[in-house]
Amino acid sequence: MTCQLLAVCIAANHPARLAQFWAGMLGWEATDDPAAGIALLPSDDTGFRIRLVPAQEPKTSPNEMHVHLTSTSFEDQQQTAATALGLGARHIDVGQRPEEGHIVLADPEGNEFCVIEPGNNWLAGCGFFAELACDGSREVGYFWSEALGWPLVWDQDQETAIRSPRGGPKISWGGPPLMPKAGKNRLHFDLAPPIGEDQQAEVDRLVSLGARRIDRQGVASWAVMADPDGHEFCVLTPR
C-alpha cells in the first residue's frame, strides 16, 4: 500500500488573492479547506488539489518546484499568457534563451510557472496542467516513485519523472546541479496515509525509503518530513 498525494501546498502571503489567480488560470473551484487555508479542487484528472496556506514570510528565492501549462497553438499560448497577465502575473527572466519557445511568468506572489509551446511531445496527453517540474536528484525521483506508487516514465541522464497510473500531470526532477536550499520551501506535498493505515506506520515506511522526520508543529495533526534531497513534505493524520 502506498500513500496518496493529497495536495500541493503553496505558502501564500495573501491566500485568497493567490487562490483567485490559480482558480482563474486552471478553471478549478476554490473552497475553504479545514486542514489549512483555501483549497482548489481539480476539474480534470489531476488527482490532487492545490492548497494555499497562510504564510508571513515573503518569497526571497526561486522555488524548487514550478508548474508547466500546455498550449494547443501559438495563439492559444499567447492567450494563456494574456489571461495570466490579466489576473496579476508578470513576465520574468530565469535565464531562458530567446530560441526557447516557452513563456516564463510569475504569479502575483512571484511563484514561477511556464506556458509551454505547442507541439511539446514530452507533455503530450498530460492535459493543461501538465507537469510539476522540480529541482532534484535521481535518488529523489526514485524515492517519490516508491512513496506514491507512481511508475517512472523517464530515467535518463540523472533526470527522472513519474506519473500517476490514473493520468494527470507528470512530476519531474532535473538532476544535478541542484540549487542551494535557502530556507523552507514555499511549495510542498501533503500526503495521506493508505486507507486503513495510521500516520506513524506511513512515516516509518517513508523513513525506510530514505525520508527523515524533521519536526512536528506543536499539537498539529501532520508529521513534517524531508525527502532525500531535504525538501519538506507533510504526512497528515487519517480522517
C-alpha positions in Angstrom: 0.0 0.0 0.0 1.3 3.5 -0.9 0.3 6.9 0.3 -1.8 9.4 -1.7 -0.6 12.7 -3.0 -3.5 14.8 -1.5 -2.3 18.3 -2.3 0.4 20.6 -3.5 0.6 23.3 -0.9 1.7 26.9 -1.7 2.7 29.2 1.1 0.9 32.4 0.4 1.0 35.9 2.0 -2.5 36.5 0.6 -4.1 33.1 0.2 -7.4 34.4 -1.1 -5.7 36.5 -3.8 -3.5 33.7 -4.9 -6.4 31.3 -4.9 -8.3 33.6 -7.2 -5.4 33.7 -9.6 -4.9 29.9 -9.8 -8.6 29.2 -9.9 -8.8 31.6 -12.8 -5.9 30.0 -14.6 -6.9 26.4 -14.1 -10.7 26.7 -14.0 -10.7 24.9 -10.6 -13.2 25.5 -7.8 -12.0 27.3 -4.7 -13.3 26.2 -1.3 -12.4 26.6 2.3 -10.0 23.8 3.5 -10.5 22.6 7.1 -6.9 21.5 7.2 -5.3 24.8 6.2 -6.3 27.9 4.2 -8.1 27.6 0.8 -8.2 24.6 -1.5 -8.6 24.5 -5.3 -10.4 21.3 -6.4 -9.4 19.9 -9.8 -12.0 19.8 -12.6 -9.9 17.3 -14.6 -7.9 14.1 -13.9 -5.1 15.9 -12.0 -5.8 13.7 -8.9 -4.7 16.2 -6.3 -5.7 19.6 -5.1 -3.8 22.8 -4.6 -3.8 24.3 -1.1 -3.0 27.9 -0.4 -1.6 28.0 3.1 -1.1 31.3 5.1 2.5 32.4 5.5 4.1 35.6 6.9 7.5 35.3 5.2 7.9 36.8 1.7 9.3 34.8 -1.2 13.0 35.5 -1.4 14.5 32.8 -3.8 13.4 30.7 -6.8 11.1 27.9 -6.0 12.3 24.3 -6.2 9.0 23.3 -7.9 7.0 25.1 -10.7 4.0 24.4 -12.9 4.1 23.8 -16.6 0.9 24.6 -18.5 0.4 23.5 -22.1 -1.0 25.1 -25.2 -2.5 23.8 -28.4 -1.3 26.6 -30.8 0.8 29.7 -30.8 -2.4 31.8 -30.4 -3.5 29.6 -27.5 -0.2 30.0 -25.8 -0.4 33.8 -26.2 -4.0 33.8 -24.9 -3.0 31.8 -21.8 -0.2 34.2 -21.1 -2.5 37.2 -21.6 -5.0 35.6 -19.2 -2.3 35.2 -16.6 -1.1 38.8 -17.0 -4.7 40.0 -16.7 -5.0 38.1 -13.4 -1.9 39.6 -12.0 1.1 37.6 -13.3 4.2 39.2 -14.8 7.0 38.2 -17.2 10.3 37.1 -15.5 13.7 36.2 -16.7 15.2 33.0 -15.3 17.9 32.7 -17.9 15.7 31.3 -20.7 17.2 31.6 -24.2 15.4 33.6 -26.9 15.1 30.5 -29.1 13.2 28.6 -26.3 9.5 28.5 -27.0 8.1 28.6 -23.5 6.8 31.7 -21.8 8.1 32.2 -18.2 5.8 34.0 -15.8 5.4 34.6 -12.1 2.1 34.6 -10.3 1.1 37.6 -8.1 3.4 36.4 -5.3 6.3 35.6 -7.5 5.9 31.8 -7.9 7.4 30.8 -11.2 5.4 28.9 -13.9 5.7 28.3 -17.7 3.3 28.3 -20.6 4.8 25.6 -22.8 4.9 26.0 -26.6 2.5 23.9 -28.8 3.7 20.6 -30.1 5.7 19.6 -27.0 5.9 15.8 -27.2 7.1 15.4 -23.6 3.8 16.7 -22.2 1.5 15.2 -24.9 -1.6 13.8 -23.3 -0.9 15.3 -19.9 -3.6 18.0 -20.0 -3.4 21.7 -19.5 -1.8 21.5 -16.0 0.7 19.1 -17.4 3.8 19.0 -15.1 5.3 19.9 -11.8 9.0 20.5 -12.8 11.2 20.1 -9.7 14.8 20.6 -8.7 16.0 17.3 -7.5 18.3 14.3 -7.8 17.8 11.0 -9.5 17.6 9.5 -6.0 14.6 11.7 -5.1 12.8 10.7 -8.2 13.2 7.1 -7.2 12.0 7.9 -3.7 8.8 9.6 -4.8 8.1 6.8 -7.3 8.2 4.3 -4.4 6.4 6.6 -1.9 3.4 7.3 -4.2 3.4 4.0 -6.2 3.7 6.1 -9.4 5.9 4.4 -12.1 8.9 6.1 -13.6 8.1 7.4 -17.0 11.6 8.9 -17.5 15.0 7.9 -16.1 17.9 9.2 -18.2 21.0 11.4 -17.7 20.2 11.8 -14.0 16.7 13.2 -14.8 13.6 11.4 -13.7 9.8 11.7 -14.0 6.8 9.9 -12.6 3.1 9.9 -13.4 0.1 8.5 -11.7 -1.3 5.4 -13.3 -4.6 7.3 -13.4 -3.2 10.0 -15.6 -2.8 13.7 -14.8 0.4 15.8 -14.6 3.9 14.4 -14.5 6.2 15.2 -11.7 9.8 15.5 -12.9 13.3 16.2 -11.4 16.0 17.8 -13.4 19.0 16.2 -11.8 22.3 17.9 -10.8 23.5 20.5 -10.3 20.9 21.2 -7.5 20.0 24.6 -6.3 21.3 25.5 -2.8 18.5 25.3 -0.4 17.5 28.7 1.0 15.2 28.2 4.0 11.9 26.5 4.0 10.3 25.7 0.6 7.2 27.6 -0.4 5.8 24.6 -2.1 5.4 21.2 -0.6 3.4 18.0 -0.9 0.7 16.9 1.6 0.4 13.1 1.7 -2.5 11.0 3.1 -1.7 7.5 4.6 -3.2 4.5 2.8 -6.7 3.6 3.8 -6.6 1.6 7.0 -3.0 2.7 7.9 -2.2 5.1 10.7 0.1 8.1 10.4 3.1 6.5 12.2 3.1 3.4 10.1 3.3 5.6 7.0 6.0 7.8 8.5 8.0 4.6 9.3 7.6 3.4 5.7 8.8 6.7 4.2 11.8 6.7 6.6 12.7 3.2 5.3 12.6 4.6 1.8 15.1 7.4 2.6 13.0 10.2 4.1 13.6 11.7 7.6 11.4 13.2 10.3 12.3 16.8 10.8 9.6 18.5 13.0 6.2 18.3 14.5 4.2 21.5 14.6 3.1 21.6 18.2 -0.2 19.7 18.5 -0.9 19.8 14.8 -2.2 16.7 13.1 0.6 16.3 10.5 4.1 15.0 10.6 6.7 17.2 8.8 9.3 15.2 6.9 12.0 15.7 4.3 12.8 13.7 1.2 16.3 12.5 0.4 17.1 16.0 -1.1 15.9 17.8 2.1 12.7 19.1 0.6 9.9 19.3 3.2 6.6 17.4 2.9 3.8 16.5 5.3 2.0 13.3 6.2 -1.5 14.0 7.5 -3.5 12.1 10.1 -6.2 9.9 8.6 -9.7 11.2 9.0 
